[in-house]
Amino acid sequence: MNSQSKFIHAVSSEFGFLAEYGLQPARQLPEFVEFKGRDVSLHIWLGHNSNRIGVEFVFHAAEEIYTLHEVLETVAPDSVLLARFIAVDEQSMKRGVAAVAFVVASKCQRVLTCDSKTLGLLRESAKSERHSYTSTAQHGPTIVQGDRAWERKDLERAIEAYLAAYDGLDRVRRARLAYMQRLHISAAQSKR
């Protein structure tokens, strides 16, 4: 049995509990297994280059896809780290698949049953998180310029960069910007 078929076998056996939720094996590719139900599907995959074990929840009616990370951030934030695995060999792949399956089985029941309240919370949480990632990605280089200017104590350039990237700033950088603006205003007033 090659490593790809071993992944399929491990996923098929560890995620067998999905049948209780009406999800049946639907597709098996070398590094991808899909369990499909009436309202939701689960994709379990092994990253080709990263060897990361990933899980996606696909909700058919809403045409929405959420990662296991997004689901856990909403329903069980304390379990996020328990569901992150890199498979460096066959044994770690098997342990990783088993651990991820355990987390899905023990923490994601309301998601697998498409509980409307839980799905609403998931949508809001993921929307906010995705917006944050998008803003940071869009403004990343400008934020880095602002950080470097801050480190050089070049307040004018730091303020300029942070203002240009304001939507992508985290809480710390927004506080830093407010601090620099106060310093800049104080310095301008003292020159008068």
Summary of the structure (lengths in Angstrom):
residues: 192
radius of gyration: 22.6
end to end distance: 80.1
largest distance: 80.1
contacts: 563
relative contact order: 0.09
helix: 64%
strand: 16%
